[in-house]
Amino acid sequence: MSKKEQYVYIISDSVGETANKLIQAALAQFPDLEVDVSRYPFVRGEDTLISILEKAKEDNAMILHTLITNGLSSAANQFCKENNLYCFDLLNPVIEEIEKRTGAIPTKEAGALHQLNDNYFHRISAIEFAVKYDDGKDPKGFLEADIVLLGVSRTSKTPLSMFLANKNLKVANLPLVPEAHIPDQLWKVNPKKIVGLTNDPKILNSIRRERMIAYGLNPDTAYSDMKRIDDELAFAQDLYNKLDCLVINVSNRSIEETAAIILNTLQLNDMSYDN
């Protein structure tokens, strides 16, 4: 193992997504490290758990776990203590504190967050909505949407729509082209539900050129022409001004960051984990 290499074991009696998100957020601070992340979901028996921990011992791995089933979390914590392994129990200390403060009894039910409840089916419905009303396929969707995204080509409308749909929000989007008619339905939407996406011209030029190359086409076309891009962005900005909507420049922003700005500014709740 190289000096920079590190092993991380994520162990859960459910899908383990909580611990995975935590370690990915931490590792983002160390872009040059070689880290081997192993995930062990749906661990329900102590024998299975101990075999995983024995392997982790051989790798001197960091252990992150979200074991909630009675006995498993204590077994993991005890094993790591006895074998001098780093162990981070994400759930139980918080659960125990809530129990201590309120007197409420936790269910200790594995995977409670991921049950097929109403929230789950609402999320599926939101994803189907985003697909149905992607790229302005049916402007009637604007009137039903929680959020309407506008933007010229390659401003991340579709991936952002899907990301927000996973937060149980109904999202429709419309590509903006100067020569195209703006649907009448757009003017009937509450401006507080509309988000205009823009980008820096040079970045947009680079993205569009790469897109054409990926398709095996000539990158030097009207699609990537700087004058054309400037005209498209000016057209979009003029529309945003008329609509008086939120405008976000997506250049050098991740989908997650753009989504966070939208949720915060429009005062929308992230309902992806609601029960």
Phi and psi in degrees as a GROMACS rama.xvg file:
@    title "Ramachandran Plot"
@    xaxis  label "Phi"
@    yaxis  label "Psi"
@TYPE xy
-70.4977  163.608  SER-2
-60.8859  -32.368  LYS-3
-88.5371  -11.0796  LYS-4
-79.6522  143.66  GLU-5
-146.242  145.258  GLN-6
-104.607  136.797  TYR-7
-128.734  130.292  VAL-8
-110.795  125.941  TYR-9
-106.791  118.131  ILE-10
-120.815  131.837  ILE-11
-148.93  151.57  SER-12
-92.7426  8.11405  ASP-13
-128.207  -141.361  SER-14
-82.3002  -20.8723  VAL-15
79.9249  15.7615  GLY-16
-68.973  -33.759  GLU-17
-60.3569  -50.4304  THR-18
-66.195  -36.2629  ALA-19
-63.9251  -41.8749  ASN-20
-64.3213  -37.6222  LYS-21
-64.8022  -47.6548  LEU-22
-67.9841  -35.1292  ILE-23
-66.0943  -37.9407  GLN-24
-64.8774  -39.4768  ALA-25
-68.4051  -42.9843  ALA-26
-68.2281  -22.1792  LEU-27
-61.2608  -20.8707  ALA-28
-82.0229  -7.57653  GLN-29
-130.016  67.3936  PHE-30
-63.3042  -20.3519  PRO-31
-95.2915  -3.64963  ASP-32
-79.4618  143.581  LEU-33
-93.8634  107.325  GLU-34
-121.344  127.359  VAL-35
-100.009  107.036  ASP-36
-100.837  118.932  VAL-37
-110.687  130.728  SER-38
-109.028  133.434  ARG-39
-126.493  87.3109  TYR-40
-85.7372  164.633  PRO-41
55.6305  41.077  PHE-42
-82.74  113.713  VAL-43
-118.95  -6.77471  ARG-44
-124.254  147.279  GLY-45
-67.6747  -34.7843  GLU-46
-61.7542  -43.6258  ASP-47
-62.7593  -43.3575  THR-48
-60.079  -47.3853  LEU-49
-64.5898  -37.1757  ILE-50
-64.47  -36.3307  SER-51
-68.0193  -42.2368  ILE-52
-67.3571  -34.0472  LEU-53
-62.7551  -40.3272  GLU-54
-67.4373  -38.5744  LYS-55
-62.7016  -35.5279  ALA-56
-62.0283  -42.4751  LYS-57
-61.5439  -35.0166  GLU-58
-89.3216  -3.67553  ASP-59
50.0716  46.8196  ASN-60
-81.0962  154.797  ALA-61
-79.3822  136.008  MET-62
-109.24  122.813  ILE-63
-117.493  125.681  LEU-64
-136.669  151.667  HIS-65
-125.756  52.1696  THR-66
-83.5987  122.068  LEU-67
-116.738  -19.0702  ILE-68
-61.3935  134.942  THR-69
-50.9228  128.481  ASN-70
95.8459  -35.0394  GLY-71
-70.8046  -44.1417  LEU-72
-63.9287  -42.9201  SER-73
-67.0274  -36.4737  SER-74
-63.8311  -41.9814  ALA-75
-65.5041  -45.8718  ALA-76
-62.8713  -40.934  ASN-77
-68.0313  -42.5382  GLN-78
-59.6383  -46.8286  PHE-79
-65.1815  -37.1842  CYS-80
-65.2718  -43.7842  LYS-81
-69.7855  -27.4454  GLU-82
-108.359  12.7198  ASN-83
56.6733  42.5032  ASN-84
-102.315  142.044  LEU-85
-67.9146  129.989  TYR-86
-137.087  125.178  CYS-87
-119.661  111.058  PHE-88
-91.3165  105.014  ASP-89
-73.3162  -35.9174  LEU-90
-98.4806  -45.7731  LEU-91
-62.1632  -40.518  ASN-92
-59.7241  -38.8287  PRO-93
-69.847  -42.3565  VAL-94
-61.5086  -44.0345  ILE-95
-63.8271  -36.3224  GLU-96
-68.6874  -40.716  GLU-97
-62.3885  -43.2494  ILE-98
-62.014  -41.9781  GLU-99
-63.7566  -41.3526  LYS-100
-77.7309  -32.3427  ARG-101
-109.44  -21.595  THR-102
81.6688  -1.89494  GLY-103
-72.139  147.255  ALA-104
-100.196  121.77  ILE-105
-70.7955  150.467  PRO-106
-75.5397  -23.913  THR-107
54.3704  40.5965  LYS-108
-98.8923  118.182  GLU-109
-64.4012  136.479  ALA-110
73.7561  19.3972  GLY-111
-60.0268  -31.1609  ALA-112
-69.0307  -24.6321  LEU-113
-110.139  22.2888  HIS-114
-65.9431  154.618  GLN-115
-81.7722  68.5817  LEU-116
-96.4677  -172.997  ASN-117
-57.3851  -37.0119  ASP-118
-61.3538  -39.9193  ASN-119
-61.5611  -46.4519  TYR-120
-71.5846  -28.3438  PHE-121
-65.1181  -38.3544  HIS-122
-66.0053  -42.6762  ARG-123
-60.6261  -41.2508  ILE-124
-63.0502  -39.4259  SER-125
-66.1926  -37.942  ALA-126
-65.9299  -43.4304  ILE-127
-62.0032  -37.3796  GLU-128
-62.9482  -45.5261  PHE-129
-61.6125  -38.7642  ALA-130
-67.7916  -44.0752  VAL-131
-64.5459  -37.2178  LYS-132
-110.067  27.8367  TYR-133
-75.8495  145.62  ASP-134
56.6472  31.2951  ASP-135
65.8926  26.63  GLY-136
-57.5748  -37.1763  LYS-137
-144.178  100.946  ASP-138
-57.6567  -18.6076  PRO-139
-61.3056  -24.8938  LYS-140
-64.6962  -24.9538  GLY-141
-57.0665  -36.3749  PHE-142
-76.729  -16.9445  LEU-143
-101.025  -11.8184  GLU-144
-77.1329  150.709  ALA-145
-78.6404  -32.4475  ASP-146
-139.919  137.589  ILE-147
-117.527  118.233  VAL-148
-97.3525  133.318  LEU-149
-121.115  148.702  LEU-150
173.376  155.632  GLY-151
-72.2054  172.71  VAL-152
-59.8286  137.255  SER-153
72.6309  40.7017  ARG-154
-114.276  22.2747  THR-155
68.9901  30.0657  SER-156
-62.9776  -49.2197  LYS-157
-68.5009  -50.2757  THR-158
-62.0034  -34.6723  PRO-159
-68.1686  -37.7738  LEU-160
-60.8464  -44.4199  SER-161
-68.5705  -37.7708  MET-162
-63.4853  -44.2382  PHE-163
-69.9282  -32.3476  LEU-164
-62.4433  -34.0992  ALA-165
-70.159  -7.55276  ASN-166
-103.476  21.3304  LYS-167
67.5978  28.2081  ASN-168
-110.349  133.328  LEU-169
-82.2662  118.814  LYS-170
-125.15  130.761  VAL-171
-117.562  151.321  ALA-172
-138.089  155.858  ASN-173
-134.376  122.497  LEU-174
-74.9253  137.71  PRO-175
-102.411  123.876  LEU-176
-131.612  126.347  VAL-177
-51.5084  -34.9727  PRO-178
-81.9056  -11.3998  GLU-179
-89.6286  149.561  ALA-180
-74.3009  135.775  HIS-181
-82.523  121.474  ILE-182
-57.6197  141.166  PRO-183
-59.4605  -32.0285  ASP-184
-60.5017  -28.5754  GLN-185
-62.2945  -35.5568  LEU-186
-73.9348  -10.9608  TRP-187
-94.6426  -6.18502  LYS-188
-82.4383  140.82  VAL-189
-58.9029  122.069  ASN-190
-55.9784  -24.0118  PRO-191
-71.7937  -9.76925  LYS-192
-99.5825  -3.34918  LYS-193
-101.841  137.096  ILE-194
-127.114  122.844  VAL-195
-95.768  124.185  GLY-196
-101.083  137.342  LEU-197
-136.178  176.384  THR-198
-153.566  163.172  ASN-199
-75.0784  137.219  ASP-200
-54.1633  -44.5898  PRO-201
-66.1394  -39.1158  LYS-202
-66.691  -41.6455  ILE-203
-63.6985  -39.7142  LEU-204
-60.5257  -44.7235  ASN-205
-64.2406  -44.183  SER-206
-62.4819  -43.9198  ILE-207
-69.3387  -36.7388  ARG-208
-63.713  -44.8367  ARG-209
-63.1835  -35.7474  GLU-210
-62.8086  -44.6687  ARG-211
-65.9204  -40.3867  MET-212
-62.9927  -39.776  ILE-213
-61.584  -30.2074  ALA-214
-85.7083  -0.66637  TYR-215
76.5533  24.0535  GLY-216
-110.595  166.287  LEU-217
-65.6432  122.573  ASN-218
-72.432  -18.7033  PRO-219
-93.6386  81.2013  ASP-220
-129.665  178.282  THR-221
-59.3133  -29.9907  ALA-222
-60.7408  -35.3292  TYR-223
-106.962  4.78612  SER-224
-66.568  131.705  ASP-225
-62.5602  -38.8226  MET-226
-64.0333  -42.3082  LYS-227
-63.2411  -42.5385  ARG-228
-62.9212  -43.3729  ILE-229
-60.3748  -41.5155  ASP-230
-64.6995  -41.6398  ASP-231
-64.1156  -44.4764  GLU-232
-66.2291  -36.9825  LEU-233
-66.8167  -41.0095  ALA-234
-60.6712  -45.5419  PHE-235
-63.2106  -45.1738  ALA-236
-63.8703  -38.296  GLN-237
-62.0001  -40.972  ASP-238
-65.3085  -42.7869  LEU-239
-60.7339  -39.6088  TYR-240
-62.9301  -42.243  ASN-241
-65.6917  -36.968  LYS-242
-79.7653  -20.9977  LEU-243
57.4731  50.6403  ASP-244
-107.498  169.784  CYS-245
-65.45  135.962  LEU-246
-122.053  131.515  VAL-247
-128.209  128.008  ILE-248
-86.5261  115.813  ASN-249
-87.9579  -0.754965  VAL-250
-62.8189  132.092  SER-251
61.1749  21.3759  ASN-252
-116.687  139.149  ARG-253
-76.7978  163.468  SER-254
-58.6076  -41.5569  ILE-255
-61.8439  -41.234  GLU-256
-67.6871  -43.4781  GLU-257
-62.1705  -42.9775  THR-258
-61.6366  -40.6503  ALA-259
-62.8884  -39.6363  ALA-260
-63.3469  -42.6334  ILE-261
-63.3154  -48.4815  ILE-262
-60.9528  -42.516  LEU-263
-69.9382  -46.2047  ASN-264
-69.7487  -40.489  THR-265
-86.0525  -0.0104646  LEU-266
54.7315  49.8253  GLN-267
-105.324  144.982  LEU-268
-88.8113  141.886  ASN-269
-78.1534  103.528  ASP-270
-98.4752  15.3016  MET-271
-66.8694  -21.2924  SER-272
-114.1  9.34771  TYR-273
-69.4945  144.681  ASP-274
